[in-house]
Amino acid sequence: MFAVIKTGGKQYKVAAADVITIEKLPFAAGDEVAFSEVLLLNDGSSTHVGAPTVSGATVVGTVVEQMRGPKVIAFKKRRRQNSRRKRGHRQLLTTVRIDSFLTGGSKPSLKVSAPIAAAAAGLASAGAAAAKGGMDTSNLSLISGIGPTIEKKLRAAGIQSWNDIASWSEADLAKWDGELALRGRAKREEWVEQANELLAGKPPRAKADQAELASGKDL
């Protein structure tokens, strides 16, 4: 029995007892985690393909450890300009062991550490709401004001989904504004509000603005 799951904007083929390394999840070692975005499920006798996900299917795993990936060096040099820049980055990762596959809408009883249980529950419910609307929570470009260049900066800093941005506080806004040289764009263009709207199932602001412009009416 195996399945294809989606998490952190990537797809993974998993079977029981497999150990996979994925984008960081807000869980501690020993906690159980459920992956509800199951794109394909093979039960040994037949294969079920999701549209986009397999209805009632869930993959359950246990967090083995939180870790950081290998250091990646970005070095830029301009010839004859005496200009060079060197930056290092280590991606935050989570190692998970796949334990079981649930079908027929069965709900797993997860063991989660108390300090992060509330945050994990909120993250799961927000992700489920977005998945219900057929939206990809890892598509940062749907937030108005995030273009390809800024998206690369965000992903390099470990910001992978709407959930990450929706949870930003005023302190986080100031922190990322300084570290990623956003020049106040995140607060000015209301990225946190936009992320929460997307998680609630509302259409992206950019598309709503385009529709309003095309119709000539206030929508």
N, C-alpha and C positions, 0 to 999 in steps of 0.2 A: 504494500500500500504506500502510495506517495502522493504528494500534493505540490502545487506551485502557489506560493504565497507572495504577497506584496507588502513591503514595509520600507519606509525611508526612501520611497521613490524607486526601489529596485525590486526585482523578482528573484525568488530563490526556489529551487526544486528541493524538497525535503522528504525524508522518510524517518520512521521511528529510530531514535537513538543517534540521529545525525547531530553534529555540533556545527553551528553556523556563526559567522561573525557578521553583524549587521550594524546599521547606523544606531547611534546611542539611543537607548530607551530609558525612561525615568524609573528604573527599578533597581533594587539592590540584589547582590548575589544571594541565591536561594529563593528569590521570589518567582512565582509562576506568572506567565504572561500568555495572553490569548491573541492569536492572529485571526481576525475575522475576514480579512480580504484574501479569500482563497479563490484563485483564478482557475484552478483545475484540480480535480480530485480523481485519483484512480484507486478503486477499492479492491483491486485484484481480479475482478470479473468484468468491470465496465469502467469507462472513463466519462466523467462529468465535466463539461466545459462551462465556465461561468459566463454570464452576460450582464455586467462584466464579472460578477463574482458568483460562486456556487451557493445557491440558497441553502441556509441552515447548516453550512459547514464551518468548522472552526478548528484551527490547529493550536494545540497547547504545548508550551515549552517551559523550561526552567532556566533562569538566568545563571550562568556559570560564573561570569566575572565582568566587570567594567574595565576597559583598557583603552589605550591610545595606540593608534597605528604608527607606522614608521614615519620618520621625519621627511617631509618633502621640502626641498629648497627651491625657492624661486629667485633667480638672479638675473638682473637686467643691467646692461651696460651700454652706454651711448659712446660710440667711438669719437675720439678727439674732443669730447665735451667734459672730460674729467667727471663724469657722472656715472654712478653705479648704485644699485640698490639690491640688498640681499634680505630675503624674508624666509622664515621657516614656519612650517605648520605640521601639527600632528592631529589627525582626525580622531574624535572621540568615538569609540566603538563599544558594542555589547556582544558578548559571546553567549549564545543560547543553545541549550540541548533540547531537541524535539522529543516530547514525551508521548503524545497521543493525538488522535484525530477524532473529532466529534461530528456527527451528522444528524440530520433530522431536526435541527433546531435545538439540540441539547445545549444547555448553558453550563460552562465549566465553573467549578467552585475553586476560585483562585486564592492562593496564599500570598499575601502581599504585606510588606513591612508597614507598620502603622504610620510612621511619619510621612510616607509618600503615597499612602493608599488613596487619599482624597484627590491628590494631583493625578494619579494614574486613572482613577475613575472618571475624572473630568476629561482627561485626554481621550479615553476610550469612547465616551459618549459623544464628544465633539467629532471624533473620527467617524463614528458610525453615522452621525447625522449627515456628514459630508458625503460618505459613501452611498448613503440612501439616495442622495441627489445626483449620483453619478459623477461627482467631482473628485479630482485628484488633489489631495491635500498637500502634496509635495510640489505642486505647480506654482512656484512663487511668482511667476510672471503675470498671473491673473490679478495680482495686487497692483493697482495703478501707481506708477512711479518706479516700479522695479523693472529695469531693462536687463539685457544680457550681461552687461559689465557688473552692475550692482548684484545681480543674482549670483555671479561667480564669487564675488566677495563674501556674500552671505553664506553660501555653501562651504567655502573654505574656512569660515569661522564656526562651522558646525550648525548653522541655522538651516534646517532642511524642510520645514513644513509650515503651514499656516498656524499650527498649534504653537510652534516656537515663538512666532511673532505675536500671536494673540496674548501670550502670557507676559509680555514685556511690561515692566513698571516704568515710572518716570526715570528711575535710576538706570534701568536697562537702556532706555532710549538715549540717555546722555552718554552711557558707556559705549554703545555701538556707534553712536554718531561720531565720537572721538576716535575710536579704534579703526573704523572703516571709512572715515572722512566722508560722511554722508551730507555734511553741511546743512543739517537741520531738516533734510528731506523727509525722514521717517515721521517726524512729528507734524510737519507742515502738511504732508499729504495723508496723514491719518492712517498709517499702515496698520496699527493695532486695531483700530475700528474696522478697517477693511477686512482684516483677517477674521475678526469675529463675525462680520457679516457673511463672509464666505462659508464659515463653519456652520452658520445658522441656515445655510441653503439659499442665501440671496445671490442674485447674479453679480458678476464682477462689475465694479463701478465703471470701468472703461467701456464695457459693452453697453451698459445702461446709458452712458453719456452719448455713445454713438447712435443708439436707437432714438434717443431724444432729439439729437441733431438732425437725423434723417427725417423724423416725423414733423419737426417744427413745433412740437407740443411739449408741455411739461408732463413728464411721466412720473 
